[in-house]
Amino acid sequence: RGAPAAPLVAALALVVLLFEDGTRLTWTGLTRTSPRALPLAAAGFLVSQLLVAAGSMLAVSMHVLPPEWSWKHGLLLGAILGAPASLIAVPALTRRGATTPTAMLASLESALADGFGVLAAGALANELIAGTEPGLAGPAFGRELGIGLAIGVTAGLVGVLFLKALRGVAHPYPVTLAVLLILHALIGRLGGNPAVGILAVAAILGNAPAIAKGLKINESLELG
């Protein structure tokens, strides 16, 4: 209550993070690398999350953390800290000129792990703060993912058609962020998972050239 702007700043940070991650999920990378990147990201994130959670419980036994701290708090902390920083790792690989399959695997793995972290942290935070009990595998959580994915894919496909108009805008990136923030709020109001929706939009816009070719659109559509 003492930080009324916190939800707005958090939403903006989430949109920026997921948008940057999603635009790096190229169709070529997904089809060729995802069979290895997906289990690697899931296993790496899960192990990191459990280690952080166990370390926090050790801190409770040493009276560093309050006795009210539970495993659910530890798992939330692990979800926040368990994913690699793709905003740091991916640009570092790019600036090094790394284009090998290993570098592509690392880039995709870090982006997917970020997505896992956002989803897990959101679900656990809802349980702790809002008092809901959806669970990561419950029907309510699955419905949220489905709604978020459906709206995100629809908005992404519509957005591909507007990429040409975006070229004439003086400040395309702020305009894009503004639209994504509105979409973030809309998905939440409709009962969906905003993180999944934003990630879907970003992935589709990042693959706009391939989608335009598939739709037999002769114009060059690409996210700048």
C-alpha positions as CSV (number, residue, x, y, z in Angstrom):
1,R,0.0,0.0,0.0
2,G,3.0,2.3,0.5
3,A,4.1,1.9,-3.1
4,P,1.0,2.5,-5.3
5,A,3.1,2.8,-8.5
6,A,4.7,-0.7,-7.9
7,P,2.2,-2.7,-10.0
8,L,2.6,-0.3,-12.9
9,V,6.4,-0.4,-12.9
10,A,6.2,-4.2,-12.5
11,A,3.9,-4.5,-15.5
12,L,6.2,-2.3,-17.6
13,A,9.2,-4.3,-16.6
14,L,7.4,-7.6,-17.4
15,V,6.3,-6.4,-20.8
16,V,9.8,-5.2,-21.7
17,L,11.4,-8.5,-20.5
18,L,9.0,-10.8,-22.3
19,F,8.9,-8.7,-25.5
20,E,12.7,-8.8,-25.8
21,D,12.7,-12.6,-25.1
22,G,9.8,-13.3,-27.4
23,T,11.3,-11.5,-30.4
24,R,14.4,-13.7,-30.2
25,L,12.3,-16.9,-30.6
26,T,12.8,-17.2,-34.3
27,W,10.9,-19.9,-36.2
28,T,14.2,-21.5,-37.3
29,G,15.5,-21.6,-33.8
30,L,12.3,-23.0,-32.4
31,T,12.1,-25.8,-34.9
32,R,15.7,-26.8,-34.8
33,T,16.7,-26.0,-31.3
34,S,13.6,-26.2,-29.1
35,P,13.7,-30.1,-28.8
36,R,16.9,-29.6,-26.8
37,A,16.4,-26.1,-25.4
38,L,13.0,-26.8,-23.8
39,P,14.0,-29.7,-21.6
40,L,17.3,-28.0,-20.8
41,A,15.5,-24.8,-19.8
42,A,12.9,-26.7,-17.7
43,A,15.5,-28.8,-15.9
44,G,17.9,-25.9,-15.3
45,F,15.1,-23.7,-14.0
46,L,13.6,-26.4,-11.7
47,V,17.0,-27.3,-10.2
48,S,17.9,-23.7,-9.6
49,Q,14.5,-23.0,-8.1
50,L,14.8,-25.9,-5.7
51,L,18.3,-25.0,-4.7
52,V,17.3,-21.4,-3.9
53,A,14.3,-22.6,-2.0
54,A,16.4,-25.1,0.0
55,G,18.9,-22.4,0.8
56,S,16.2,-20.1,2.0
57,M,14.9,-22.8,4.4
58,L,18.4,-23.2,5.7
59,A,18.5,-19.5,6.3
60,V,15.3,-19.9,8.3
61,S,16.9,-22.6,10.5
62,M,19.8,-20.2,11.1
63,H,17.3,-17.4,12.1
64,V,18.4,-15.3,9.1
65,L,14.8,-15.3,7.7
66,P,11.7,-15.1,9.9
67,P,10.0,-18.3,11.1
68,E,6.9,-17.5,9.1
69,W,8.9,-18.2,6.0
70,S,7.6,-21.4,4.3
71,W,8.6,-23.6,1.4
72,K,6.1,-21.7,-0.8
73,H,8.0,-18.5,0.0
74,G,11.2,-20.3,-0.9
75,L,9.8,-21.5,-4.2
76,L,8.7,-18.0,-5.1
77,L,12.2,-16.7,-4.3
78,G,13.6,-19.5,-6.4
79,A,11.2,-18.7,-9.3
80,I,12.5,-15.1,-9.2
81,L,16.2,-16.0,-9.0
82,G,16.2,-19.3,-10.8
83,A,16.1,-18.2,-14.4
84,P,19.2,-17.0,-16.2
85,A,19.3,-13.3,-17.1
86,S,18.6,-13.5,-20.8
87,L,18.7,-9.7,-21.2
88,I,22.4,-10.0,-20.3
89,A,23.3,-13.4,-21.7
90,V,21.8,-13.0,-25.2
91,P,23.3,-9.6,-25.9
92,A,26.7,-10.8,-24.7
93,L,26.6,-13.7,-27.1
94,T,25.5,-11.4,-29.9
95,R,28.2,-8.9,-29.4
96,R,30.8,-11.7,-29.3
97,G,29.5,-12.7,-32.8
98,A,28.5,-16.1,-31.5
99,T,26.3,-17.7,-34.2
100,T,27.1,-21.4,-33.5
101,P,24.4,-23.9,-32.7
102,T,25.6,-23.8,-29.1
103,A,25.1,-20.1,-28.9
104,M,21.6,-20.4,-30.4
105,L,20.8,-23.1,-27.9
106,A,22.0,-20.9,-25.0
107,S,19.9,-18.0,-26.3
108,L,16.7,-20.0,-26.7
109,E,17.2,-21.8,-23.3
110,S,17.6,-18.5,-21.4
111,A,14.5,-17.0,-23.1
112,L,12.4,-20.1,-22.3
113,A,13.7,-20.2,-18.7
114,D,12.7,-16.5,-18.2
115,G,9.2,-17.5,-19.3
116,F,9.1,-20.3,-16.9
117,G,10.2,-18.0,-14.1
118,V,7.6,-15.4,-14.9
119,L,4.8,-18.0,-15.0
120,A,5.9,-19.8,-11.8
121,A,6.5,-16.6,-9.9
122,G,3.1,-15.2,-10.9
123,A,1.2,-18.4,-9.8
124,L,3.0,-18.6,-6.5
125,A,2.6,-14.9,-5.8
126,N,-1.2,-15.2,-6.4
127,E,-1.3,-18.0,-3.9
128,L,0.7,-16.1,-1.3
129,I,-0.7,-12.6,-1.8
130,A,-4.1,-12.9,-3.3
131,G,-5.0,-16.0,-1.3
132,T,-5.9,-18.0,-4.4
133,E,-5.0,-21.7,-4.9
134,P,-4.7,-22.3,-8.6
135,G,-1.6,-24.3,-8.5
136,L,0.8,-24.6,-11.4
137,A,-1.1,-27.6,-12.9
138,G,-4.6,-26.8,-11.9
139,P,-7.5,-26.3,-14.3
140,A,-7.8,-22.6,-13.5
141,F,-4.1,-22.1,-14.3
142,G,-4.6,-24.1,-17.6
143,R,-7.5,-21.9,-18.5
144,E,-5.5,-18.7,-17.8
145,L,-2.7,-20.0,-20.1
146,G,-5.3,-20.9,-22.9
147,I,-6.9,-17.5,-22.8
148,G,-3.6,-15.7,-22.7
149,L,-2.3,-17.7,-25.6
150,A,-5.4,-17.3,-27.7
151,I,-5.5,-13.5,-27.3
152,G,-1.7,-13.2,-27.7
153,V,-1.7,-15.2,-31.0
154,T,-4.7,-13.2,-32.4
155,A,-3.2,-9.9,-31.4
156,G,0.2,-10.9,-32.9
157,L,-1.3,-11.9,-36.2
158,V,-3.2,-8.6,-36.4
159,G,0.0,-6.8,-35.4
160,V,1.9,-8.3,-38.3
161,L,-0.5,-6.5,-40.7
162,F,0.3,-3.2,-39.0
163,L,4.1,-3.4,-39.1
164,K,4.2,-1.4,-42.4
165,A,2.2,1.4,-40.8
166,L,4.5,1.4,-37.8
167,R,7.4,2.4,-40.1
168,G,6.0,5.9,-40.5
169,V,5.7,6.5,-36.7
170,A,8.4,8.7,-35.2
171,H,8.8,6.6,-32.1
172,P,7.8,3.0,-32.9
173,Y,9.2,1.4,-29.7
174,P,7.3,3.5,-27.2
175,V,4.1,3.0,-29.3
176,T,4.7,-0.7,-29.3
177,L,5.2,-0.8,-25.5
178,A,2.0,1.2,-25.0
179,V,0.0,-1.2,-27.1
180,L,1.5,-4.2,-25.2
181,L,0.7,-2.6,-21.9
182,I,-2.9,-2.2,-23.0
183,L,-2.9,-5.8,-24.1
184,H,-1.4,-6.8,-20.8
185,A,-4.3,-5.2,-18.9
186,L,-6.9,-6.6,-21.3
187,I,-5.7,-10.2,-21.0
188,G,-5.7,-9.9,-17.2
189,R,-9.3,-8.4,-17.2
190,L,-10.5,-11.3,-19.4
191,G,-9.1,-13.9,-17.0
192,G,-6.0,-14.9,-19.0
193,N,-2.3,-15.0,-18.2
194,P,-0.7,-11.7,-19.5
195,A,2.8,-13.2,-19.5
196,V,1.9,-15.9,-22.0
197,G,0.0,-13.4,-24.2
198,I,2.8,-10.9,-24.4
199,L,5.3,-13.7,-25.1
200,A,3.1,-15.0,-27.9
201,V,2.7,-11.5,-29.5
202,A,6.5,-11.0,-29.4
203,A,7.2,-14.3,-30.9
204,I,4.8,-13.7,-33.8
205,L,6.1,-10.2,-34.4
206,G,9.7,-11.5,-34.3
207,N,8.8,-14.0,-37.0
208,A,6.9,-11.5,-39.1
209,P,8.9,-12.0,-42.3
210,A,8.3,-15.8,-42.3
211,I,4.6,-15.3,-41.5
212,A,4.2,-12.7,-44.3
213,K,5.8,-15.1,-46.7
214,G,3.4,-17.9,-45.5
215,L,0.5,-15.6,-46.0
216,K,1.8,-14.7,-49.5
217,I,2.2,-11.0,-48.6
218,N,4.7,-9.5,-51.1
219,E,5.6,-6.5,-48.9
220,S,8.5,-6.8,-46.5
221,L,7.1,-6.9,-43.0
222,E,9.7,-6.9,-40.2
223,L,9.9,-5.7,-36.6
224,G,12.5,-2.9,-36.5
